[in-house]
């Protein structure tokens, strides 16, 4: 892998792994990957971005980062706090965010909650979480609590070879190319008795005990006041929700490709890089 340094960040509450890209005097950027992915989500894209000092995290519970302690969870705001602690350790009072999917959601919430800290917001096919309705809140919490209790009796899948694990990732909740799955497997797989298993914390698969309603989610988006750009994958997840896209007060650019267009192949990474290089170059 070119132009990348492996680092570890010891925060007051957790230790995170990350990849570091770009010149030391580049614009500070924290990059956040999607659900069940890892820092290698940006392995194709980050080296193509110019003039940026990018810290691409393995978010808590993913890749080589620590899992949260017993009894803790993976709420969106907990990830936002992790990002702030990373910025504190790096001495970055003001920084930009680059987020894909779940990472884009976390980035948007943080940019809305603390606009004075965020210089620019660059998003790839992710902006607000799955939304809920107030009347289903009690049932949702009950189902989440039951799932949490049941998790202790479940075991992770074990694949007899790395290739079988890669094939499973290709057919995952969001399909990716073989090359993308191989990139993610480099940081995501661990050898175990009988083969290989994914390192990610099993609690990441638990249903959310609560969901924002639309008015709450849009309040975060409207609070974003920094330069912003949302890349919408034409065959991705956001393109299916034109009603949402039409009401977002964010700059948008649609590019061909699927949800992982920045990782699936070099052509997609080039398109996203061209888009973001123009965005970050604007004074």
C-alpha positions as CSV (number, residue, x, y, z in Angstrom):
1,X,0.0,0.0,0.0
2,X,1.4,3.3,-1.0
3,X,1.9,6.6,1.0
4,X,0.3,5.3,4.2
5,X,1.4,5.0,7.8
6,X,-0.1,2.7,10.4
7,X,-0.8,4.5,13.8
8,X,-2.6,3.8,17.0
9,X,-4.4,6.4,19.0
10,X,-4.7,5.9,22.8
11,X,-7.8,7.9,23.8
12,X,-8.9,8.3,27.5
13,X,-11.6,5.6,27.0
14,X,-10.4,3.4,24.1
15,X,-7.5,2.7,21.7
16,X,-8.2,3.1,18.0
17,X,-6.1,2.1,15.0
18,X,-5.8,4.3,11.9
19,X,-4.1,4.9,8.6
20,X,-2.3,8.2,8.1
21,X,-2.0,9.8,4.7
22,X,-0.7,12.9,3.2
23,X,1.8,15.7,4.0
24,X,2.2,16.8,7.6
25,X,1.2,20.3,6.8
26,X,-1.9,19.2,4.8
27,X,-5.4,20.2,5.7
28,X,-6.5,18.0,8.7
29,X,-9.2,15.5,7.8
30,X,-10.6,12.6,9.8
31,X,-12.1,9.8,7.6
32,X,-14.9,7.6,8.8
33,X,-15.8,4.3,7.1
34,X,-19.1,2.5,6.9
35,X,-20.8,-0.1,9.0
36,X,-18.7,-3.3,9.4
37,X,-16.0,-1.8,7.1
38,X,-12.6,-0.5,8.3
39,X,-9.9,2.1,7.5
40,X,-9.1,0.2,4.2
41,X,-12.4,1.6,2.9
42,X,-10.2,4.6,1.9
43,X,-7.2,2.7,0.6
44,X,-7.9,3.5,-3.0
45,X,-9.2,7.0,-2.5
46,X,-7.0,8.7,0.2
47,X,-3.7,8.5,-1.8
48,X,-5.5,10.3,-4.6
49,X,-6.6,13.3,-2.5
50,X,-4.2,16.2,-2.7
51,X,-3.0,18.5,0.1
52,X,-4.8,16.7,2.9
53,X,-3.5,15.1,6.2
54,X,-6.0,12.3,6.5
55,X,-6.5,10.1,9.6
56,X,-8.6,7.2,8.4
57,X,-9.9,5.5,11.5
58,X,-10.8,1.9,12.2
59,X,-13.8,3.0,14.2
60,X,-14.5,1.4,17.6
61,X,-15.4,-2.3,17.2
62,X,-14.0,-2.5,13.7
63,X,-10.7,-3.5,12.1
64,X,-7.7,-3.3,14.5
65,X,-9.4,-0.9,17.0
66,X,-10.5,-2.0,20.4
67,X,-14.1,-3.1,21.1
68,X,-16.1,-1.1,23.6
69,X,-16.1,-2.6,27.1
70,X,-18.8,-5.0,28.3
71,X,-22.1,-3.2,28.8
72,X,-21.3,-0.4,26.4
73,X,-22.9,0.1,23.0
74,X,-22.3,1.7,19.6
75,X,-24.6,4.6,19.5
76,X,-23.9,7.3,16.8
77,X,-23.1,9.9,19.4
78,X,-20.5,7.6,21.0
79,X,-18.7,7.5,17.7
80,X,-18.9,11.3,17.5
81,X,-17.2,11.5,20.9
82,X,-14.5,9.2,19.6
83,X,-13.8,11.6,16.7
84,X,-13.6,14.6,19.0
85,X,-11.1,12.7,21.3
86,X,-9.0,11.8,18.2
87,X,-9.0,15.5,17.2
88,X,-8.0,16.5,20.8
89,X,-5.0,14.0,20.7
90,X,-3.9,15.3,17.4
91,X,-4.2,18.9,18.5
92,X,-6.8,19.7,15.8
93,X,-9.1,22.4,17.1
94,X,-10.7,22.7,13.6
95,X,-10.7,19.9,11.1
96,X,-12.7,18.4,8.2
97,X,-14.6,15.2,8.0
98,X,-14.7,12.6,5.2
99,X,-17.4,10.0,5.7
100,X,-18.8,7.0,3.8
101,X,-22.2,5.5,4.7
102,X,-22.3,5.2,8.5
103,X,-19.2,7.4,8.6
104,X,-21.1,10.0,6.6
105,X,-24.0,9.9,9.1
106,X,-21.6,10.3,12.1
107,X,-19.8,13.1,10.2
108,X,-23.1,15.0,9.5
109,X,-24.3,14.7,13.1
110,X,-21.0,16.0,14.4
111,X,-20.8,18.8,11.9
112,X,-24.3,19.9,12.9
113,X,-23.7,19.5,16.6
114,X,-20.4,21.4,16.8
115,X,-20.2,23.5,13.6
116,X,-17.4,25.6,15.1
117,X,-15.1,22.6,15.0
118,X,-15.7,21.4,11.4
119,X,-14.1,23.1,8.5
120,X,-15.5,21.0,5.6
121,X,-17.8,18.1,5.3
122,X,-17.3,15.5,2.5
123,X,-19.8,12.7,2.3
124,X,-20.0,9.5,0.2
125,X,-23.5,7.9,0.0
126,X,-24.4,8.6,3.6
127,X,-25.9,11.5,5.4
128,X,-28.7,10.7,7.9
129,X,-29.5,7.4,9.8
130,X,-32.4,5.1,9.2
131,X,-35.4,7.0,10.5
132,X,-38.2,5.9,12.8
133,X,-41.6,6.9,14.0
134,X,-42.5,8.0,17.5
135,X,-45.3,5.4,17.9
136,X,-43.0,2.5,17.3
137,X,-40.4,3.5,19.9
138,X,-41.5,1.2,22.8
139,X,-41.6,-1.9,20.5
140,X,-38.2,-1.1,19.0
141,X,-36.6,-0.8,22.4
142,X,-38.1,-4.1,23.5
143,X,-36.9,-5.9,20.4
144,X,-33.4,-4.4,20.8
145,X,-33.2,-5.5,24.5
146,X,-34.3,-9.0,23.6
147,X,-31.6,-9.2,20.9
148,X,-29.0,-8.0,23.3
149,X,-29.9,-10.7,25.7
150,X,-29.8,-13.4,23.0
151,X,-26.4,-12.3,21.6
152,X,-24.5,-14.1,24.4
153,X,-25.5,-17.4,23.0
154,X,-24.5,-16.7,19.4
155,X,-21.2,-17.5,17.8
156,X,-19.5,-15.8,15.0
157,X,-19.2,-17.4,11.6
158,X,-15.9,-19.2,10.9
159,X,-14.8,-19.5,7.3
160,X,-12.4,-22.3,6.3
161,X,-10.3,-20.0,4.2
162,X,-9.7,-16.3,3.6
163,X,-11.2,-16.7,0.1
164,X,-14.5,-18.0,1.5
165,X,-14.6,-15.1,3.9
166,X,-14.0,-12.7,1.0
167,X,-16.7,-14.3,-1.0
168,X,-19.1,-13.9,1.9
169,X,-18.3,-10.2,2.2
170,X,-18.9,-9.7,-1.5
171,X,-22.4,-11.0,-1.0
172,X,-23.0,-9.0,2.3
173,X,-25.8,-6.6,3.2
174,X,-24.3,-4.3,0.7
175,X,-22.5,-6.1,-2.2
176,X,-19.0,-5.1,-3.0
177,X,-16.4,-6.0,-5.7
178,X,-13.9,-8.8,-5.0
179,X,-11.1,-6.2,-4.8
180,X,-13.1,-4.2,-2.3
181,X,-13.8,-7.3,-0.2
182,X,-10.1,-8.2,-0.3
183,X,-9.1,-4.7,0.9
184,X,-11.6,-4.9,3.8
185,X,-10.5,-8.4,4.6
186,X,-6.9,-7.3,5.1
187,X,-7.9,-5.4,8.3
188,X,-11.1,-7.2,9.0
189,X,-10.2,-10.9,9.2
190,X,-8.6,-12.7,12.1
191,X,-7.3,-16.3,12.2
192,X,-9.3,-18.5,14.6
193,X,-9.5,-22.3,15.2
194,X,-10.9,-23.8,12.1
195,X,-10.2,-20.9,9.8
196,X,-11.0,-17.1,9.8
197,X,-13.6,-14.9,11.3
198,X,-14.3,-11.2,11.1
199,X,-12.8,-9.1,13.8
200,X,-15.8,-6.7,14.2
201,X,-17.6,-6.7,17.5
202,X,-20.8,-8.8,17.3
203,X,-22.7,-6.1,19.1
204,X,-22.5,-4.0,15.9
205,X,-25.1,-6.3,14.4
206,X,-27.7,-5.5,17.1
207,X,-30.7,-3.5,16.2
208,X,-30.8,0.1,17.3
209,X,-32.8,0.6,20.5
210,X,-34.0,4.0,19.2
211,X,-34.1,5.9,15.9
212,X,-34.3,9.6,15.1
213,X,-37.5,10.8,13.6
214,X,-37.2,12.8,10.4
215,X,-37.5,16.2,12.1
216,X,-34.6,15.4,14.4
217,X,-32.4,14.2,11.6
218,X,-33.0,17.2,9.4
219,X,-32.3,19.5,12.4
220,X,-28.7,18.2,12.4
221,X,-28.4,18.6,8.6
222,X,-29.7,22.2,8.7
223,X,-27.2,23.0,11.5
224,X,-24.3,22.3,9.2
225,X,-22.8,25.6,8.2
226,X,-19.4,24.6,6.7
227,X,-18.7,24.0,3.0
228,X,-20.1,20.6,2.2
229,X,-20.4,18.1,-0.6
230,X,-22.4,14.8,-0.8
231,X,-21.4,12.3,-3.4
232,X,-24.4,10.2,-4.4
233,X,-23.7,6.8,-5.9
234,X,-26.0,6.4,-8.9
235,X,-26.5,2.7,-8.0
236,X,-26.1,3.2,-4.3
237,X,-28.4,3.5,-1.3
238,X,-29.2,7.3,-1.3
239,X,-30.2,7.4,-5.0
240,X,-33.3,5.3,-4.1
241,X,-34.5,8.0,-1.8
242,X,-35.1,11.0,-4.0
243,X,-37.5,12.5,-1.5
244,X,-34.7,12.8,1.0
245,X,-32.2,14.1,-1.5
246,X,-34.5,16.8,-2.7
247,X,-34.8,18.3,0.8
248,X,-31.2,18.2,1.8
249,X,-29.6,21.6,2.0
250,X,-26.3,20.2,0.9
251,X,-24.3,20.4,-2.3
252,X,-24.7,17.1,-4.2
253,X,-22.9,15.4,-7.1
254,X,-24.1,12.1,-8.5
255,X,-21.4,9.7,-9.8
256,X,-21.8,6.3,-11.5
257,X,-21.2,3.3,-9.3
258,X,-22.5,1.4,-6.3
259,X,-22.5,2.2,-2.6
260,X,-18.7,1.5,-2.3
261,X,-17.9,3.4,-5.5
262,X,-14.7,4.8,-3.9
263,X,-13.3,1.3,-3.2
264,X,-14.8,-1.1,-5.8
265,X,-12.4,-0.2,-8.5
266,X,-9.8,2.4,-9.5
267,X,-12.2,4.1,-12.0
268,X,-14.7,4.9,-9.2
269,X,-11.9,6.0,-6.8
270,X,-10.6,8.4,-9.6
271,X,-14.1,9.9,-10.0
272,X,-14.6,10.5,-6.3
273,X,-11.0,11.8,-5.9
274,X,-11.5,14.3,-8.8
275,X,-14.7,15.5,-7.2
276,X,-13.2,16.0,-3.7
277,X,-10.0,17.5,-4.9
278,X,-12.0,20.2,-6.5
279,X,-14.1,20.6,-3.4
280,X,-11.1,20.9,-1.0
281,X,-9.2,23.2,-3.3
282,X,-12.0,25.9,-3.2
283,X,-10.7,28.8,-0.9
